[in-house]
Amino acid sequence: MMKTWNKRTKAVHAGARRSQYNELSEAIYLTQGFVYETAEDAEARFIKSGEDEFIYARYGNPTVAMFEDRIAALEGAEDGFATASGMAAVNAALMSMLRAGDHVVSARALFGSCLYILEEVLTRFGVEVTFVDGTDLAAWEAAIRPDTKAVFFESISNPTLEVIDIKAVSTLAHAVGAIVIVDNVFATPVFSDAVGQGADVVVYSTTKHIDGQGRALGGVILGTKEFIRGTVEPYLKHTGGAMSPFTAWIMLKGLETMDLRVRAQTASALLIATALEADGILQNVIYPGLASHPQYDLTKAQMGLGGTVLSIDTGSQAAAFKLLNALDIITISNNLGDAKSIATHPATTTHQRLSDDVKAMLGITPGLIRLSVGLEDTDDLIADLRGAVAAQ
Ligand SMILES: *Cc1c(COP(=O)(O)O)cnc(C)c1O
């Protein structure tokens, strides 16, 4: 029956498991371990566990399993493994499947920590990584080789909001048998059809829109049953990095309201981007849902709407700092997808580690501010931003 449900129904009901008490709201099983009736039962469970048979919370837990099943159903993936953070998910998706000598092609516009894994960690273990401009299909085609094992990209890059063509890159990767791993945070599960468009593995930082209220770190890897149980689970269950049951419960509750929140935030983001662009004072307003965005048509085809994040360029770090310090409602922080609107200066915070050359190549200019639009009144947010733009 669940297979025919639409996303909003799955986000509320999929994956629910009830105890003997038939509780309405999902229970939090704050237990690290599980009891076996007999020594033979313990032995049997270690050989092969059934659907509702757990061993140790590092391997799996009923509350975590509910979250994994719900988000997998929502994404249209066969299975999922929840992790302690988004970075634990990105790391495990790559490390679990790669070995020395393998070749990976990655978009170069990445979140700072994703870049660290691809550039510093994988290469230390003998994995060769080729970076490309993710929006340039000819560059992907030239970089993907017959021996390429995986391609990796953020479907919308952080913080420059480049949109990458999942379908086209997947077709190129699949032609050589490479696995397509998509970090889909900015698309959100609400607007994602990444699996339908060809992604083999979809990764989320659930810290962002899935919690959506800035409470807990989390991540999830979604893919085929074979990839999740055969490749990811053995790696994660022995290296740690499991999601806590309490976090899984927060994420389950977050999924129930995610569609409403993300759609409201997206509608607000479009109104704000449109207003700031029309004012004509800022050097640049970058938002995938604006007709002026270089991948506007692709965004419409791939996601429908432009998402909850926009970036603005003030022209200089001094102007950016003045604007940030003049904000009243919008807070300076570095989460995104939160109910609270948040402004970030990537060049001096999330992407500080990068050299000036790399920042310039990635479009992380000194004046760039990333704006995650929250759930406040849109008119209040526009007034706050207009006041701060006037102050810069
Ligand atoms: C935040 C983020 C991550 C990391 O997630 P954490 O939960 O903070 O570990 C990875 N990729 C993207 C695109 C992100 O925005």
The ligand as a MOL file (V3000), in Angstrom:
LIG
                    3D

  0  0  0     0  0            999 V3000
M  V30 BEGIN CTAB
M  V30 COUNTS 15 15 0 0 0
M  V30 BEGIN ATOM
M  V30 1 C 25.9580 20.7280 6.1550 0
M  V30 2 C 26.3770 19.9860 4.9810 0
M  V30 3 C 27.1070 18.8000 5.1090 0
M  V30 4 C 27.5710 18.2790 6.4530 0
M  V30 5 O 26.5500 17.9320 7.3200 0
M  V30 6 P 26.7560 17.8960 8.9260 0
M  V30 7 O 25.4560 17.3550 9.3950 0
M  V30 8 O 27.0390 19.2920 9.3490 0
M  V30 9 O 27.8950 16.9840 9.1980 0
M  V30 10 C 27.4500 18.1170 3.9540 0
M  V30 11 N 27.1050 18.5740 2.7430 0
M  V30 12 C 26.3920 19.7170 2.5720 0
M  V30 13 C 26.0440 20.1630 1.1970 0
M  V30 14 C 26.0150 20.4610 3.6880 0
M  V30 15 O 25.3270 21.5940 3.5270 0
M  V30 END ATOM
M  V30 BEGIN BOND
M  V30 1 1 1 2
M  V30 2 1 2 3
M  V30 3 2 2 14
M  V30 4 1 3 4
M  V30 5 2 3 10
M  V30 6 1 4 5
M  V30 7 1 5 6
M  V30 8 2 6 7
M  V30 9 1 6 8
M  V30 10 1 6 9
M  V30 11 1 10 11
M  V30 12 2 11 12
M  V30 13 1 12 13
M  V30 14 1 12 14
M  V30 15 1 14 15
M  V30 END BOND
M  V30 END CTAB
M  END
